Amino acid sequence: MDAAMQRAQQEAEWIDAHGIRVWTLTDDDYPYRLRQCPDRPFILFSKGNVHPSDGHIVSIVGTRRPTEHGRELTEALVRGLAERLEKVTIVSGGAYGIDIAAHRAAIKYGIPTIIVPAHGLDRIYPYRHRPEAIASLEKGGLLTEHHSGVEPLAPYFVQRNRIVAGLADAVVVVESQEKGGSLITARMAMDYNRELFAFPGRPEDITSRGCNKLIRRQVAQLINDADELIDAMSWPTRNAPMQPVQTQMVGLLDDLTPRQQTILQKIQEADEGMHINLIVMETELPYGDVASDLTMLELQGLVKSLPGGIYRLPIH
């Protein structure tokens, strides 16, 4: 057996062992929106409960260094979509910033989210987003064109943007500088005849210059909230209020662990929030354990992360 055949056999065994679903372009159930794109991938690998042909699909992209306002806009957008639409799925690339804010909001409000990584499904990058990747598997999951063993190299991040754009009915740019991956995704959305939307920002806001440019050039529609997006898309809605749901993650108990209770208590004692390094110092817990538990607490809506590594209780 030559090396290529051996590699193919090993991957087939890995796919079977890990419950990976494979789509090829010849399959009838290949995601129909993506099939319309001229540069669509021939093969797709997914893990979880990925149904990219169901309901409405909204891709949310933006800067990896958002403002707190940008994170709040993202959560409010996802919550509004969850409240008003019967079936909606949030798609993004799983990167830092707006991407992960969109995934976290979808998990928080109990709607499917699809993470499109720039590598194979045998790893998670960035690794600190592993809890979100796990949480997404129940409703949504991971979708990539890359075989196992493919590492997250720079060209693949641009390449995966065409999947983020191609899967969607609508692409929303929340915050973007004048250059960046989110604007590449926006250009792809235009090439695929997808509806493109952007949140406006003040002229002096560096993180909104890309959005303002899209709006100024009339290639993206200006929106301020989910209602305006839904109205622009003429989607039928429901009126029932939506409340945050308790995230069900693999390996987590319904109740908080003693360690999580300790961390939460420390944050409760700090009116203005607490830096992660101070939490580590006062609890005498390993940094990695604290970071992981903070992510879990945030997903459950019990704490809120602020720029600079600060955590506080949510304001209701």
C-alpha positions as CSV (number, residue, x, y, z in Angstrom):
1,M,0.0,0.0,0.0
2,D,1.5,3.3,-1.0
3,A,1.5,6.4,1.2
4,A,-1.5,8.1,-0.4
5,M,-3.7,5.0,-0.1
6,Q,-2.6,4.5,3.5
7,R,-3.4,8.1,4.3
8,A,-6.8,7.8,2.7
9,Q,-7.5,4.7,4.7
10,Q,-6.4,6.3,8.0
11,E,-8.6,9.3,7.4
12,A,-11.6,7.1,6.5
13,E,-11.1,5.3,9.8
14,W,-10.8,8.6,11.7
15,I,-14.0,9.9,10.0
16,D,-15.9,6.8,11.1
17,A,-14.6,6.9,14.6
18,H,-15.4,10.5,15.2
19,G,-18.8,10.8,13.6
20,I,-17.8,13.1,10.8
21,R,-20.3,13.7,8.0
22,V,-18.9,14.1,4.5
23,W,-20.7,15.9,1.7
24,T,-19.4,16.0,-1.9
25,L,-20.7,18.2,-4.7
26,T,-22.4,15.2,-6.3
27,D,-24.6,14.6,-3.2
28,D,-28.2,15.7,-3.5
29,D,-28.1,17.2,0.0
30,Y,-25.0,19.3,-0.5
31,P,-25.8,22.7,1.0
32,Y,-27.8,24.3,-1.8
33,R,-26.7,27.9,-1.2
34,L,-23.1,27.0,-1.4
35,R,-23.7,24.9,-4.5
36,Q,-24.7,28.2,-6.3
37,C,-21.2,29.6,-5.8
38,P,-18.7,29.2,-8.7
39,D,-15.8,28.4,-6.4
40,R,-17.7,26.1,-4.0
41,P,-15.6,23.3,-2.3
42,F,-16.0,19.9,-3.8
43,I,-16.0,18.2,-0.4
44,L,-17.2,19.3,3.0
45,F,-16.6,17.7,6.5
46,S,-18.9,18.4,9.4
47,K,-19.3,17.4,13.0
48,G,-22.3,17.9,15.2
49,N,-25.8,18.6,14.0
50,V,-25.0,20.8,11.0
51,H,-28.0,21.5,8.7
52,P,-26.9,24.3,6.4
53,S,-30.0,24.1,4.2
54,D,-32.6,24.6,7.0
55,G,-34.3,27.9,7.8
56,H,-32.7,31.3,7.5
57,I,-28.9,31.5,7.5
58,V,-27.1,34.7,8.8
59,S,-23.4,35.0,8.7
60,I,-21.9,37.5,11.1
61,V,-18.3,38.8,10.7
62,G,-16.2,41.6,12.0
63,T,-12.9,42.6,13.5
64,R,-10.9,40.4,15.8
65,R,-10.4,43.3,18.1
66,P,-14.0,44.7,18.7
67,T,-15.1,47.3,21.1
68,E,-17.5,46.4,23.9
69,H,-20.2,48.2,21.9
70,G,-19.4,45.8,19.0
71,R,-19.8,42.8,21.2
72,E,-23.1,44.2,22.6
73,L,-24.4,44.9,19.0
74,T,-23.6,41.3,18.1
75,E,-25.4,39.8,21.0
76,A,-28.4,42.1,20.5
77,L,-28.5,41.1,16.8
78,V,-28.5,37.4,17.6
79,R,-31.0,37.7,20.4
80,G,-33.4,39.7,18.1
81,L,-33.1,37.1,15.4
82,A,-33.7,34.3,17.9
83,E,-36.8,36.1,19.3
84,R,-38.5,36.8,16.0
85,L,-37.5,34.0,13.6
86,E,-38.8,30.4,13.8
87,K,-35.6,28.9,12.3
88,V,-32.3,30.8,12.0
89,T,-28.7,29.7,12.1
90,I,-25.7,31.9,12.8
91,V,-22.5,31.2,10.8
92,S,-19.1,32.6,11.4
93,G,-15.4,31.6,11.4
94,G,-14.8,30.9,15.1
95,A,-12.0,33.5,15.3
96,Y,-11.4,36.0,18.1
97,G,-13.6,39.1,18.3
98,I,-17.0,39.4,16.5
99,D,-16.9,35.8,15.2
100,I,-16.8,34.2,18.7
101,A,-19.2,36.8,20.1
102,A,-21.7,35.7,17.4
103,H,-21.2,32.0,18.2
104,R,-21.5,32.6,22.0
105,A,-24.7,34.6,21.6
106,A,-26.3,31.9,19.4
107,I,-25.4,29.3,22.1
108,K,-26.7,31.5,24.8
109,Y,-30.1,32.0,23.1
110,G,-30.5,28.4,22.0
111,I,-30.2,28.7,18.2
112,P,-27.9,26.7,15.9
113,T,-24.5,28.1,15.1
114,I,-22.0,26.8,12.5
115,I,-18.3,27.4,13.0
116,V,-16.3,27.3,9.8
117,P,-12.6,26.6,10.8
118,A,-9.7,27.1,8.5
119,H,-8.3,23.6,9.2
120,G,-9.2,20.0,9.7
121,L,-11.7,18.8,12.3
122,D,-9.0,17.0,14.3
123,R,-8.2,20.3,16.1
124,I,-9.7,23.5,17.3
125,Y,-8.0,26.8,16.6
126,P,-7.8,29.0,18.6
127,Y,-7.8,26.4,21.3
128,R,-9.4,28.7,23.9
129,H,-12.6,28.5,21.8
130,R,-12.9,24.8,22.4
131,P,-15.8,25.2,24.8
132,E,-17.8,27.0,22.2
133,A,-16.9,24.4,19.6
134,I,-18.2,21.7,22.0
135,A,-21.3,23.6,22.9
136,S,-22.1,24.2,19.2
137,L,-22.3,20.4,18.5
138,E,-25.8,20.1,20.0
139,K,-27.4,22.6,17.7
140,G,-25.1,23.2,14.7
141,G,-21.4,22.3,14.9
142,L,-18.3,22.5,12.7
143,L,-18.0,22.6,8.9
144,T,-14.9,22.7,6.9
145,E,-13.5,21.7,3.5
146,H,-10.2,20.6,5.0
147,H,-9.1,17.0,5.6
148,S,-7.9,16.0,9.0
149,G,-4.3,17.0,9.6
150,V,-4.6,20.3,7.8
151,E,-3.2,23.0,9.9
152,P,-4.6,26.6,10.2
153,L,-2.3,28.3,7.7
154,A,-2.8,31.9,6.7
155,P,-4.2,31.3,3.2
156,Y,-6.9,29.0,4.5
157,F,-8.5,31.8,6.6
158,V,-9.2,33.8,3.4
159,Q,-10.3,30.6,1.7
160,R,-12.8,29.7,4.4
161,N,-14.4,33.1,4.1
162,R,-16.1,32.0,0.8
163,I,-17.9,29.3,2.8
164,V,-19.0,31.8,5.5
165,A,-20.4,34.0,2.7
166,G,-21.7,31.3,0.5
167,L,-23.8,29.5,3.2
168,A,-25.7,32.6,4.0
169,D,-28.9,34.3,3.0
170,A,-27.5,37.5,4.6
171,V,-24.0,38.6,5.7
172,V,-23.7,41.2,8.5
173,V,-20.5,43.1,9.2
174,V,-20.7,44.4,12.8
175,E,-17.3,46.2,13.2
176,S,-14.5,46.3,10.7
177,Q,-11.4,48.4,10.0
178,E,-10.6,49.6,6.5
179,K,-8.8,46.3,5.8
180,G,-9.4,42.8,7.1
181,G,-10.9,39.4,6.6
182,S,-14.4,40.6,7.2
183,L,-14.3,42.9,4.2
184,I,-13.0,40.0,2.1
185,T,-16.1,38.1,3.2
186,A,-18.2,41.1,2.4
187,R,-16.8,41.2,-1.1
188,M,-17.4,37.5,-1.6
189,A,-21.0,38.0,-0.4
190,M,-21.5,40.6,-3.1
191,D,-20.0,38.3,-5.7
192,Y,-22.4,35.6,-4.7
193,N,-25.4,38.0,-4.7
194,R,-26.0,37.6,-1.0
195,E,-27.7,40.4,0.9
196,L,-25.0,42.5,2.7
197,F,-25.6,44.6,5.8
198,A,-23.4,46.7,8.1
199,F,-23.7,48.5,11.4
200,P,-22.7,52.1,11.1
201,G,-20.1,53.8,13.4
202,R,-18.9,57.3,14.2
203,P,-16.4,58.7,11.7
204,E,-13.7,58.6,14.4
205,D,-14.2,55.0,15.2
206,I,-11.3,53.0,13.7
207,T,-13.2,49.7,14.1
208,S,-16.1,51.1,12.1
209,R,-14.3,52.6,9.1
210,G,-14.8,49.5,7.0
211,C,-18.5,49.3,7.8
212,N,-18.9,53.0,7.0
213,K,-17.1,52.6,3.7
214,L,-19.4,49.7,2.7
215,I,-22.5,51.8,3.5
216,R,-21.1,54.9,1.8
217,R,-20.4,53.0,-1.4
218,Q,-24.0,51.6,-1.2
219,V,-22.8,48.0,-1.3
220,A,-24.1,47.2,2.2
221,Q,-27.4,48.2,3.7
222,L,-27.3,50.2,7.0
223,I,-29.0,48.4,9.9
224,N,-29.2,49.3,13.6
225,D,-30.8,46.1,14.9
226,A,-32.3,42.7,14.1
227,D,-35.7,44.2,13.2
228,E,-34.2,46.2,10.4
229,L,-32.4,43.1,9.0
230,I,-35.6,41.0,9.2
231,D,-37.7,43.7,7.5
232,A,-35.1,44.1,4.7
233,M,-35.1,40.4,4.1
234,S,-39.0,40.2,4.3
235,W,-38.8,37.2,6.6
236,P,-41.9,36.1,8.4
237,T,-41.6,36.5,12.2
238,R,-43.0,35.3,15.5
239,N,-43.7,37.5,18.5
240,A,-42.9,35.2,21.5
241,P,-40.2,36.6,23.8
242,M,-36.9,34.7,24.0
243,Q,-35.0,34.1,27.2
244,P,-31.4,32.9,27.6
245,V,-31.2,29.1,27.8
246,Q,-28.9,27.1,30.0
247,T,-26.1,25.8,27.8
248,Q,-25.8,22.0,27.7
249,M,-22.2,21.1,27.2
250,V,-20.5,17.7,26.9
251,G,-19.0,16.9,30.3
252,L,-20.6,19.7,32.3
253,L,-22.9,19.2,35.3
254,D,-26.2,21.1,35.5
255,D,-24.9,22.8,38.7
256,L,-21.7,24.8,39.0
257,T,-18.6,23.1,40.2
258,P,-17.1,24.2,43.5
259,R,-14.3,25.9,41.5
260,Q,-16.8,27.8,39.4
261,Q,-18.7,28.9,42.5
262,T,-15.5,30.2,44.0
263,I,-14.7,32.2,40.9
264,L,-18.2,33.6,40.6
265,Q,-18.2,34.6,44.2
266,K,-15.0,36.6,43.7
267,I,-16.5,38.4,40.8
268,Q,-19.7,39.1,42.8
269,E,-17.5,40.9,45.4
270,A,-16.0,43.3,42.8
271,D,-18.5,46.0,41.9
272,E,-16.5,47.2,38.8
273,G,-15.5,43.7,37.7
274,M,-12.2,41.8,38.3
275,H,-9.2,41.1,36.1
276,I,-8.5,37.4,35.3
277,N,-5.0,37.7,36.8
278,L,-6.5,39.0,40.1
279,I,-9.0,36.1,40.1
280,V,-6.1,33.7,39.7
281,M,-4.2,35.3,42.5
282,E,-7.0,35.5,45.0
283,T,-8.4,32.0,44.3
284,E,-4.9,30.4,44.0
285,L,-6.2,28.4,41.0
286,P,-4.2,27.6,37.8
287,Y,-4.6,30.3,35.1
288,G,-5.8,27.7,32.6
289,D,-8.5,26.4,34.9
290,V,-9.8,29.9,35.7
291,A,-9.8,30.9,32.0
292,S,-11.8,27.7,31.1
293,D,-14.3,28.2,33.9
294,L,-14.8,31.9,33.0
295,T,-15.7,30.8,29.5
296,M,-18.2,28.3,30.9
297,L,-19.7,30.9,33.2
298,E,-20.0,33.4,30.3
299,L,-21.7,30.9,28.1
300,Q,-24.3,30.3,30.9
301,G,-24.9,34.1,31.1
302,L,-23.5,34.3,34.7
303,V,-20.6,36.6,33.9
304,K,-19.7,39.1,31.1
305,S,-16.2,39.6,29.7
306,L,-14.9,43.2,29.1
307,P,-11.9,44.4,27.1
308,G,-8.6,43.9,28.9
309,G,-9.4,40.6,30.6
310,I,-12.0,42.1,33.0
311,Y,-15.0,40.0,34.1
312,R,-18.1,41.3,35.8
313,L,-21.7,40.2,36.5
314,P,-24.2,40.9,33.6
315,I,-26.2,44.0,33.9
316,H,-29.9,43.3,33.5
